[in-house]
Amino acid sequence: MTLIKSISGIRGTIGGQQGENLTPLDAVKFAGAYGSWLKKSYPNQRLNVVIGRDARLSGPMIQSLVTSTLTGLGIDVTDLGLSTTPTVELAVPMEKAQGGIILTASHNPKQWNALKLLNHKGEFLSGDDGKAILEIAEAGDYSFAEVDDLGQVTTKNDYISKHIQAVHDLELVLPEKIKAAGFKVVVDGVNSTGGIAIPELLRSLGVEVIELYCEPNGHFPHNPEPLKEHLGAIMEKVVEEKADLGIVVDPDVDRLAFISEDGTMFGEEYTLVACADYVLGKTPGNTVSNMSSSRALSDVTEKHQGSYKASAVGEVNVVELMKASNAVIGGEGNGGIIYPASHYGRDALVGTALFLTHLAEKNMRVSELRNSYPAYFMSKKKIELTPELDVDKILVEMKEKYAHERVSTVDGVKIDLADHWIHLRKSNTEPIIRIYTEAPDQEKADAVADRVIAEIKAIAGLS
């Protein structure tokens, strides 16, 4: 069981011992620290925090605890109920709130939950702000409101519809073209809030929808990370229904993956590549993704005479570099689309609408679109952390082992070779070392990853 405290919030497994898992006491502790930080940041103001949650089973309990803690501090709460991460991000500035909290553990299994913390722009906190909140939590530096000053709760259930309207209003989203294409789409909502938001968006765009796992009951029917090995059911369903494509999201709807009409994966990495190709074709400019993302984005950006840059892993790092380089689109290779014309957050609704507009304009099958992009194949593996694993030592020795190649230590160790790359880093969200590789074919990507795992185990004395 695990509790992970980071600058972007607190994430852990439900149950167990306080301080070691995400228990009710931990939820109150960190909600209190966040609320106290807001009060210090906005002295003598009446504050409002927007809260939304995904459909996981612990959501109602955690939301009740967080809401009560904030109102106990004298902070008003706007309760969106079942929502998505990007919906909450949009709602914060629309409500003129000072912050927001999304209760979701993203792609983690159902025993996990998290408090993901936002600033007044609806963006993830900076490193300094996150550090300040962690310090307040450790110091227990809270001052609660007296009875006449308790916060109030306002419930608003229409924000997914507002989000969909905001997507329609984007200049590069062309609803009439999408409708004219007559798409038939299978949606896997992993029994969370994507099962609400994505079908509603698609129907508003004139798309025929086949729902699969779209009941938001929190019982995830498969591992909720949208990777090929978890998506056999929708891959079969797309072929069975003779659909044009399949759409898969994670529980909080900030990651987006597509299934081609033949039941094959379009490739999570290529979600951003395709959307960037469309956006850059209309509004030339620069792009950003993280170091663990495909080289294909760099290739597509150069095709459109733009400049590509890579950030450290983590949405806040991608956003900071996007702002600094004036990127017109960016995101993460895990299917996270960040489109500044909408907002600076990963958004599967925006990504879906951009992709469908692109597909309608191209007038080709999804598999044909995928084949039009540079062919790279990625392997994503991991090693569970144990007490005997010295991660820092491992990374230093791997850096030295590959010193003759191009090596970056901005985020773990990234090794760029002529026709492939390797990225090793300690996860921010799970107790693991991630090993990402990319090569011109899947066999080589897997072989390189397996070789690197063997090298790590040898360094750790585990082989």
C-alpha positions as CSV (number, residue, x, y, z in Angstrom):
1,M,0.0,0.0,0.0
2,T,1.3,3.4,-0.9
3,L,1.1,7.2,-0.3
4,I,3.0,9.5,-2.7
5,K,3.3,13.2,-1.8
6,S,4.4,15.4,-4.6
7,I,4.2,19.0,-5.7
8,S,1.1,18.3,-7.8
9,G,-0.9,16.7,-4.9
10,I,-1.2,13.5,-2.9
11,R,-1.9,10.1,-4.4
12,G,-2.3,6.8,-2.6
13,T,-4.2,3.6,-2.0
14,I,-7.3,3.6,0.1
15,G,-7.3,2.0,3.6
16,G,-4.5,1.0,5.9
17,Q,-2.4,3.1,8.2
18,Q,-2.4,6.9,8.3
19,G,0.7,8.4,6.7
20,E,1.3,5.2,4.7
21,N,-1.9,5.2,2.6
22,L,-4.6,7.7,1.4
23,T,-6.7,7.4,4.6
24,P,-9.4,9.9,5.7
25,L,-6.9,11.6,8.0
26,D,-4.5,12.1,5.1
27,A,-7.3,13.5,2.9
28,V,-8.2,16.0,5.6
29,K,-4.5,16.8,6.2
30,F,-3.6,17.7,2.7
31,A,-7.0,19.4,1.9
32,G,-6.3,21.5,5.0
33,A,-2.8,22.4,3.8
34,Y,-4.1,23.4,0.3
35,G,-6.9,25.5,1.8
36,S,-4.5,27.1,4.3
37,W,-2.1,27.9,1.4
38,L,-4.9,29.6,-0.5
39,K,-5.8,31.7,2.5
40,K,-2.2,32.9,2.8
41,S,-2.1,33.6,-0.9
42,Y,-5.4,35.5,-0.9
43,P,-5.6,37.3,2.5
44,N,-8.8,38.8,3.6
45,Q,-10.7,37.4,0.6
46,R,-13.7,35.1,0.4
47,L,-12.3,32.1,-1.4
48,N,-13.9,29.5,-3.7
49,V,-12.5,26.2,-4.8
50,V,-14.0,24.0,-7.6
51,I,-14.1,20.3,-6.9
52,G,-14.9,17.4,-9.3
53,R,-14.2,13.7,-9.2
54,D,-14.0,10.7,-11.4
55,A,-16.3,7.7,-10.7
56,R,-13.9,5.5,-8.7
57,L,-15.5,3.9,-5.6
58,S,-13.7,6.0,-3.0
59,G,-14.7,9.2,-4.7
60,P,-17.8,10.1,-2.6
61,M,-15.9,9.5,0.7
62,I,-12.8,11.5,-0.3
63,Q,-15.0,14.3,-1.7
64,S,-17.0,14.6,1.5
65,L,-13.8,14.8,3.5
66,V,-12.2,17.4,1.3
67,T,-15.3,19.5,1.0
68,S,-15.9,19.5,4.7
69,T,-12.3,20.5,5.4
70,L,-12.4,23.4,3.0
71,T,-15.7,24.7,4.3
72,G,-14.3,24.3,7.8
73,L,-11.5,26.7,6.8
74,G,-14.1,29.2,5.7
75,I,-13.7,28.4,2.0
76,D,-16.7,28.1,-0.4
77,V,-16.8,25.0,-2.6
78,T,-18.3,24.7,-6.1
79,D,-19.2,21.0,-6.4
80,L,-19.2,19.7,-9.9
81,G,-19.9,16.1,-8.8
82,L,-18.9,13.5,-11.4
83,S,-16.7,15.4,-13.8
84,T,-13.4,15.1,-15.7
85,T,-10.0,16.6,-15.0
86,P,-10.1,19.0,-18.0
87,T,-13.7,20.0,-17.1
88,V,-12.6,21.1,-13.6
89,E,-9.6,22.9,-15.2
90,L,-12.0,24.9,-17.4
91,A,-14.4,25.5,-14.6
92,V,-11.9,27.2,-12.2
93,P,-11.5,30.4,-14.3
94,M,-15.1,30.3,-15.5
95,E,-16.2,30.4,-11.8
96,K,-13.5,33.0,-11.0
97,A,-12.3,30.6,-8.3
98,Q,-9.0,30.8,-6.5
99,G,-8.3,27.1,-7.0
100,G,-9.5,23.6,-7.8
101,I,-9.2,20.0,-6.7
102,I,-9.7,17.0,-8.9
103,L,-10.3,13.8,-7.0
104,T,-8.8,11.1,-9.3
105,A,-5.9,8.8,-9.5
106,S,-5.9,9.0,-13.3
107,H,-4.8,5.7,-14.9
108,N,-4.2,3.9,-11.5
109,P,-6.4,1.0,-10.6
110,K,-9.6,1.3,-8.4
111,Q,-7.8,1.1,-5.0
112,W,-6.0,4.4,-5.7
113,N,-7.3,7.9,-5.4
114,A,-5.7,11.3,-5.3
115,L,-6.1,15.1,-4.7
116,K,-4.8,16.9,-7.8
117,L,-4.4,20.6,-7.0
118,L,-5.0,23.5,-9.3
119,N,-4.2,27.3,-9.2
120,H,-6.6,30.1,-10.1
121,K,-5.9,29.6,-13.8
122,G,-7.1,25.9,-13.6
123,E,-3.5,24.8,-14.1
124,F,-1.4,22.4,-12.0
125,L,0.6,24.1,-9.3
126,S,4.2,25.3,-9.8
127,G,7.0,23.4,-8.0
128,D,7.4,26.2,-5.4
129,D,3.6,26.3,-4.6
130,G,3.4,22.6,-4.3
131,K,6.4,22.6,-2.0
132,A,4.8,25.3,0.2
133,I,1.7,23.2,0.6
134,L,3.7,20.1,1.6
135,E,5.5,22.2,4.2
136,I,2.1,23.4,5.7
137,A,0.9,19.8,5.8
138,E,4.0,18.6,7.7
139,A,3.8,21.6,10.1
140,G,0.0,21.2,10.7
141,D,-0.3,25.0,10.3
142,Y,-4.1,25.3,10.0
143,S,-6.5,27.8,11.4
144,F,-10.1,26.9,11.0
145,A,-13.1,29.3,10.7
146,E,-15.5,30.2,13.4
147,V,-19.1,29.1,13.1
148,D,-20.4,32.2,11.4
149,D,-17.6,32.1,8.8
150,L,-17.9,28.5,7.6
151,G,-17.8,28.0,3.8
152,Q,-20.8,27.2,1.7
153,V,-21.3,24.5,-0.9
154,T,-22.9,25.2,-4.3
155,T,-23.6,22.3,-6.6
156,K,-23.4,22.8,-10.4
157,N,-24.1,19.8,-12.6
158,D,-23.9,21.4,-16.1
159,Y,-20.1,21.8,-16.5
160,I,-19.6,18.9,-18.8
161,S,-22.1,20.5,-21.2
162,K,-20.3,23.8,-20.8
163,H,-17.1,22.0,-21.6
164,I,-18.6,20.5,-24.7
165,Q,-19.8,23.9,-25.9
166,A,-16.3,25.3,-25.3
167,V,-15.0,22.6,-27.6
168,H,-17.5,23.4,-30.3
169,D,-16.5,27.1,-30.0
170,L,-12.8,26.4,-30.9
171,E,-11.9,27.8,-34.3
172,L,-10.3,24.6,-35.6
173,V,-13.1,22.3,-34.5
174,L,-15.6,22.0,-37.5
175,P,-18.8,20.3,-36.3
176,E,-20.4,20.4,-39.7
177,K,-17.5,18.5,-41.3
178,I,-17.5,15.9,-38.6
179,K,-21.3,15.4,-39.0
180,A,-21.1,15.2,-42.8
181,A,-18.4,12.4,-42.4
182,G,-21.0,10.1,-40.8
183,F,-18.6,8.5,-38.3
184,K,-19.6,5.5,-36.3
185,V,-17.5,5.3,-33.1
186,V,-17.1,2.8,-30.3
187,V,-16.3,4.4,-26.9
188,D,-14.7,2.7,-23.9
189,G,-15.3,4.9,-20.9
190,V,-13.7,2.4,-18.4
191,N,-16.9,2.8,-16.3
192,S,-15.9,6.3,-15.3
193,T,-16.7,9.9,-16.3
194,G,-15.5,9.4,-19.8
195,G,-18.6,7.3,-20.3
196,I,-20.6,10.5,-19.7
197,A,-18.5,13.1,-21.4
198,I,-17.2,11.4,-24.6
199,P,-20.6,10.0,-25.8
200,E,-22.3,13.4,-25.1
201,L,-19.6,15.2,-27.1
202,L,-19.7,12.8,-30.0
203,R,-23.5,12.9,-30.3
204,S,-23.3,16.7,-30.2
205,L,-21.0,16.4,-33.3
206,G,-23.4,14.1,-35.2
207,V,-21.5,10.9,-34.5
208,E,-23.1,7.5,-34.1
209,V,-22.0,6.1,-30.7
210,I,-21.6,2.5,-29.6
211,E,-21.0,2.5,-25.8
212,L,-18.7,0.0,-24.1
213,Y,-18.1,0.3,-20.4
214,C,-19.7,3.7,-20.2
215,E,-21.6,3.3,-16.9
216,P,-19.9,5.6,-14.4
217,N,-20.0,3.1,-11.5
218,G,-16.3,2.9,-10.7
219,H,-16.0,-0.8,-11.4
220,F,-13.2,-0.6,-14.0
221,P,-13.7,-3.6,-16.3
222,H,-10.0,-3.8,-17.2
223,N,-6.7,-2.0,-16.2
224,P,-7.7,1.6,-16.7
225,E,-4.4,2.6,-18.4
226,P,-5.3,2.9,-22.1
227,L,-2.6,0.5,-23.4
228,K,-2.9,-2.2,-26.1
229,E,-2.7,-5.1,-23.6
230,H,-5.8,-3.8,-21.8
231,L,-8.0,-3.0,-24.7
232,G,-8.9,-6.3,-26.3
233,A,-12.7,-5.8,-25.9
234,I,-12.9,-2.5,-27.8
235,M,-10.5,-3.7,-30.5
236,E,-12.9,-6.6,-31.1
237,K,-16.0,-4.4,-30.8
238,V,-14.8,-1.9,-33.5
239,V,-14.4,-4.7,-36.0
240,E,-17.7,-6.4,-35.0
241,E,-19.7,-3.1,-35.3
242,K,-17.9,-2.1,-38.5
243,A,-17.1,1.1,-36.8
244,D,-14.8,3.8,-38.2
245,L,-12.8,3.9,-35.1
246,G,-12.7,3.4,-31.3
247,I,-12.0,5.9,-28.6
248,V,-10.6,5.1,-25.2
249,V,-10.0,7.4,-22.3
250,D,-8.6,6.9,-18.8
251,P,-10.9,7.4,-15.7
252,D,-10.4,11.2,-15.5
253,V,-10.5,11.8,-19.3
254,D,-7.2,13.6,-19.8
255,R,-5.6,10.7,-21.8
256,L,-6.9,9.7,-25.2
257,A,-6.2,6.6,-27.4
258,F,-7.7,5.6,-30.7
259,I,-8.5,2.2,-32.3
260,S,-8.3,1.9,-36.1
261,E,-11.2,0.5,-38.1
262,D,-9.3,-2.8,-38.5
263,G,-9.1,-3.3,-34.7
264,T,-5.5,-2.3,-34.4
265,M,-4.1,0.4,-32.1
266,F,-3.6,3.8,-33.7
267,G,-1.0,4.2,-31.0
268,E,-1.3,6.3,-27.9
269,E,1.9,8.2,-28.9
270,Y,0.3,9.1,-32.2
271,T,-2.8,10.8,-30.7
272,L,-0.7,13.9,-30.2
273,V,1.1,13.5,-33.5
274,A,-2.1,13.4,-35.5
275,C,-3.7,16.4,-33.6
276,A,-0.4,18.4,-34.0
277,D,-0.3,17.6,-37.7
278,Y,-3.8,19.1,-38.1
279,V,-3.2,22.1,-35.9
280,L,0.2,22.9,-37.4
281,G,-1.4,22.7,-40.9
282,K,-3.8,25.5,-39.9
283,T,-1.7,27.5,-37.5
284,P,2.0,27.0,-38.0
285,G,4.1,27.2,-34.9
286,N,6.1,25.2,-32.3
287,T,5.4,22.1,-30.3
288,V,6.4,20.5,-27.0
289,S,6.2,17.1,-25.5
290,N,8.1,15.3,-22.7
291,M,11.3,13.3,-23.0
292,S,9.4,10.0,-23.0
293,S,7.3,10.9,-26.1
294,S,7.8,9.7,-29.6
295,R,10.3,11.3,-32.1
296,A,7.3,11.4,-34.6
297,L,6.1,14.7,-33.1
298,S,9.5,16.3,-33.8
299,D,9.3,14.9,-37.4
300,V,5.8,16.3,-38.0
301,T,6.7,19.7,-36.5
302,E,9.7,20.0,-38.8
303,K,7.5,19.1,-41.7
304,H,5.4,22.2,-40.9
305,Q,8.6,24.3,-40.4
306,G,8.1,24.5,-36.7
307,S,10.4,24.0,-33.8
308,Y,10.1,21.1,-31.3
309,K,11.3,21.0,-27.7
310,A,11.2,18.2,-25.1
311,S,10.6,18.8,-21.4
312,A,11.0,16.8,-18.3
313,V,8.1,14.3,-17.7
314,G,5.1,15.9,-15.9
315,E,2.3,18.0,-17.2
316,V,3.4,21.1,-15.3
317,N,6.9,20.8,-17.0
318,V,5.3,20.5,-20.4
319,V,3.1,23.5,-19.9
320,E,6.0,25.7,-18.6
321,L,8.0,24.9,-21.7
322,M,5.0,25.4,-24.0
323,K,4.5,28.9,-22.6
324,A,8.2,29.7,-22.9
325,S,8.4,28.5,-26.5
326,N,5.0,29.8,-27.6
327,A,3.9,26.4,-28.7
328,V,0.6,26.1,-30.5
329,I,0.0,22.5,-29.3
330,G,1.8,20.1,-27.1
331,G,1.3,17.4,-24.6
332,E,2.5,14.0,-23.6
333,G,2.9,10.8,-25.6
334,N,0.5,9.0,-23.2
335,G,-2.3,10.5,-25.2
336,G,-2.4,13.8,-23.5
337,I,-3.4,16.7,-25.8
338,I,-2.7,20.3,-24.5
339,Y,-4.1,22.9,-26.8
340,P,-3.6,26.5,-25.5
341,A,-6.4,27.9,-27.7
342,S,-8.6,26.0,-25.2
343,H,-6.6,25.8,-22.0
344,Y,-3.2,24.6,-20.6
345,G,-4.3,21.1,-19.6
346,R,-4.5,17.6,-21.1
347,D,-8.0,17.3,-22.6
348,A,-9.4,14.2,-24.3
349,L,-12.5,16.1,-25.4
350,V,-10.5,18.7,-27.2
351,G,-8.3,16.0,-28.7
352,T,-11.3,14.0,-29.9
353,A,-12.8,16.9,-31.7
354,L,-9.5,18.0,-33.3
355,F,-8.8,14.4,-34.4
356,L,-12.3,13.9,-35.9
357,T,-12.0,17.2,-37.8
358,H,-8.6,16.2,-39.2
359,L,-10.0,12.7,-40.2
360,A,-13.0,14.3,-41.9
361,E,-10.8,16.7,-43.9
362,K,-8.4,13.9,-44.9
363,N,-11.3,11.7,-45.9
364,M,-9.3,8.5,-45.2
365,R,-9.5,5.5,-42.9
366,V,-7.9,5.7,-39.5
367,S,-5.3,3.1,-40.4
368,E,-4.4,5.0,-43.5
369,L,-3.9,8.2,-41.5
370,R,-1.7,6.3,-39.0
371,N,0.4,4.9,-41.9
372,S,1.0,8.4,-43.2
373,Y,3.2,9.2,-40.2
374,P,6.8,8.2,-39.5
375,A,6.9,4.7,-38.1
376,Y,8.3,4.4,-34.6
377,F,7.5,1.7,-32.1
378,M,7.8,2.1,-28.3
379,S,8.2,-0.3,-25.4
380,K,7.1,0.9,-22.0
381,K,8.2,-1.3,-19.1
382,K,8.9,-0.9,-15.4
383,I,10.7,-2.3,-12.4
384,E,9.0,-2.3,-9.0
385,L,11.0,-0.5,-6.4
386,T,12.3,-2.5,-3.4
387,P,14.4,-1.4,-0.4
388,E,17.6,-2.8,-2.0
389,L,17.2,-0.8,-5.2
390,D,19.3,2.4,-5.1
391,V,17.7,4.4,-7.9
392,D,20.2,7.2,-7.9
393,K,23.1,4.8,-8.1
394,I,21.5,2.9,-10.9
395,L,20.9,6.1,-12.9
396,V,24.5,7.3,-12.4
397,E,25.9,4.0,-13.5
398,M,23.7,3.8,-16.6
399,K,24.7,7.4,-17.5
400,E,28.4,6.3,-17.3
401,K,27.8,3.1,-19.2
402,Y,26.4,5.1,-22.1
403,A,28.6,8.2,-21.8
404,H,29.7,7.8,-25.4
405,E,26.2,8.5,-26.6
406,R,24.1,11.7,-26.3
407,V,22.8,11.6,-22.7
408,S,20.5,14.0,-20.9
409,T,20.0,14.1,-17.1
410,V,17.2,16.7,-17.1
411,D,14.8,14.0,-16.1
412,G,16.3,10.7,-15.0
413,V,18.6,9.5,-17.8
414,K,17.7,9.9,-21.5
415,I,20.0,8.2,-24.0
416,D,19.7,9.1,-27.7
417,L,21.2,6.7,-30.2
418,A,21.2,6.8,-34.0
419,D,18.0,4.9,-34.6
420,H,16.5,4.5,-31.1
421,W,16.4,6.1,-27.6
422,I,16.1,4.9,-24.0
423,H,14.6,6.9,-21.1
424,L,15.0,5.7,-17.5
425,R,13.3,7.6,-14.7
426,K,11.7,7.1,-11.3
427,S,7.9,7.5,-11.5
428,N,6.2,10.5,-9.9
429,T,3.0,8.5,-9.4
430,E,3.9,4.9,-8.6
431,P,6.8,3.2,-6.7
432,I,8.5,2.1,-9.9
433,I,11.4,2.8,-12.3
434,R,10.0,3.4,-15.8
435,I,12.0,2.1,-18.8
436,Y,10.9,3.6,-22.1
437,T,12.5,2.8,-25.4
438,E,11.6,3.7,-29.0
439,A,13.0,2.1,-32.2
440,P,12.0,1.6,-35.9
441,D,10.3,-1.7,-35.1
442,Q,8.6,-3.2,-32.1
443,E,11.0,-6.2,-31.8
444,K,14.0,-3.9,-31.4
445,A,12.2,-1.6,-29.0
446,D,11.3,-4.6,-26.8
447,A,14.7,-6.1,-27.1
448,V,16.4,-2.8,-26.0
449,A,14.1,-2.5,-23.1
450,D,14.8,-6.0,-22.0
451,R,18.5,-5.5,-22.3
452,V,18.3,-2.3,-20.2
453,I,16.3,-4.1,-17.5
454,A,19.0,-6.8,-17.4
455,E,21.7,-4.1,-17.1
456,I,19.8,-2.4,-14.2
457,K,19.4,-5.7,-12.4
458,A,23.1,-6.4,-12.8
459,I,23.9,-3.1,-11.3
460,A,21.5,-3.7,-8.4
461,G,22.9,-7.2,-7.9
462,L,19.6,-8.8,-8.7
463,S,20.6,-10.9,-11.7
